[in-house]
Amino acid sequence: VLTPQETNQLFLVLRQFAEDGMAVLFISHKLDEIRALTSRATVLRRGRNVGTVDPKQNDNRQLAELMVGRRVSDVKRQSKPAKSDAICVVKNLQRPKPTAFAVSLKDISFSANAGEILAIAGIAGNGQDEIMAALSGEWLPPSSGVILLDGQDISQMGPAERRRFGLGVVPEERNGHAAIPTMSLSDNALLTNHSLGTTVRHGLVDKTSTKLIAADVIKTFDVRVPSNDPMASSLSGGNLQKFVVGREITKSPRLLVVAQPTWGVDVGAAVSIRKSILDLAKRGSAVIMISQDLEEVFAIAHKIAVLHSGLLSEVMPAGKVTAEQ
């Protein structure tokens, strides 16, 4: 959890260690860092050594294919509409410091347009959780007119009502926040669909409907499962993340808010998740992606704003800003 400048300083220290005769073992899935720092890379897959290569002679795709055991396609930012309507508008969002360990938000304003991925970048602990809570409806601003979705003021609406107006949410924490490990995938599908009128009839859960939703997500997003409707806890981190993202995207939300979409998942799952987010934007939805992975931000975002100590920078076109900036 370092800025690019801090990462460079760390690498200077590690290189000095090596020059002084020490052996340095660097364990990472960040391919750019591996190629920048190391002179030899051994790739592990499912507990086995699948090859040792010179990372400077192999590009990211070649390393990724060794890691996942299959061909990995590049994920690149797609063109967005020349002009599109604002789907989500946030005006002067402020939140006092809720706890001793939290960050106060200071006059946050931005908009997310149809067909566009807006990335909010920054190091963890600078107000990301507070913005996520405000957008999802887990925390309500004290006044109206702060958050608009398709022109509708949703500032005082809770999560379920916001979903009915077209909001999809993927929180950072998979287990316990996005999904309940001890519940089946179909019951987890119910959690974010019950307010939409398709899974509950006359006050009773329609199990056939929830199982169909889960099966559709599993098939569409290539979620690897040990049985037809397993417990969420039986899935790997990458597959559970694909299910959580897929559960939201299959509803074709007008606005998807996703935090750290590929945090802690393998390269193959990361490619799949990023492609699904790009495809959603291509169909005309707006996406707000909160991420501290600059590689991810520059790969798929159309616009970037940076969050620091509860303050948000101006929104910048992704093609006109560097990682150093």
Secondary structure, 3 states (H helix, E strand, C coil): CCCHHHHHHHHHHHHHHHHCCCCCCCCCCCHHHHHHHCCCEEEEECCEEEEEECHHHCCHHHHHHHHHCCCCCCCCCCCCCCCCCEEEEEEEEEECCCCCCCCCEEEEEEEEECCCEEEEECCCCCCHHHHHHHHHCCCCCCCCCCEEECCEECCCCCHHHHHHCCEEEECCCCECCCECCCCEHHHHHHHCCHHHCCCEECCEECHHHHHHHHHHHHHHCCCCCCCCCCEHHHCCHHHHHHHHHHHHHCCCCCEEEEECCCCCCCHHHHHHHHHHHHHHHHCCCEEEEEECCHHHHHHHCCEEEEEECCEECCCEEHHHCCCCC
